[in-house]
Amino acid sequence: MPGVSPQTDREGPEDFRIHDWRHSKVTNDLEAGENPVEVSANVRHHSPGYTMARYGHSRKDGARRLAASGAGRLGLSSPV
């Protein structure tokens, strides 16, 4: 829900935190296939590994979909 803070059940701009935007931005950049090294540097994380551990959770689903799609195009059973 837009404007929902993870710490509350209320909605509205008064519940929006800058960190909510930052988390969405990093997650969206990684899901869009942006380079994790660059994304990490842009948000001043100490390492790309930290960025991926913290925000890369949704990339696993994308990797599974990509593997299944590629296997399907080759006529193979899906590995996932």
N, C-alpha and C positions, 0 to 999 in steps of 0.2 A: 504494500500500500504506500502510495506517495506520502512523504512527510511523516512516516511512522518511525519513531525511535525504537531501537531494540529494547530499551529499558522501560518503555511504557506501552500502553494499549491505545493511547490517544493519537489522533491524527491532527495534522496542521503544521504550518510553517514554524510555529514556536517550538516544535519538538525536533526540528531538523538540526543536525549537527554537521559541522564541516567534515568531521571524520566519516560520516555517512556518505557524503559525496565522494570523498577520497576512496573509500572502500569500493563503491560502485564504479568509479573511474578505473581503478586498477583491475578489478574483475572484468569489466567490459573490454579494456585494452587487451588483456590476456586472451579472452574468448575470441576477440577479433583477429588473433594471430600475431599480435605485436611481439617484438623481440623482448623476452623476459629481462635481458640485461639492460635494455633501454628503459623499460617500464620501471625496473628497480632503481635505476639511477635517477629517473624523474621524480620519484617519491622519496629519494634519499634513504633508501634502505641500505643496510651495511653489506648485503650480498643478494644476488639473484636467487640463491638457494632459499633465503628467508622469504623473499617475495613469493616464490613458488609454493613453499610450505604453507604460507599463510593464506594466499589468494588463489593458488592454482588448482583447488579442488574441483572446479567445474571443468577444467581441461581434460580430466580423466574421462568424463562422459563424451566429450568431443572426440577424443582419441578412439574410444570404443565405436562411436558412430562411423568415423572415418575407416577404421579397420573393417567393420561390417560392410560398408559400402564398397570398398575396394575388393573384398572377397566376393561379394555378390556380382560385381562386374566381371570377375574372372571365372565365375561359375563354381566357386568353392563354397563350402559351408562356412558360415560365419564363425570366427574364432571366439567370439564373445556372445 
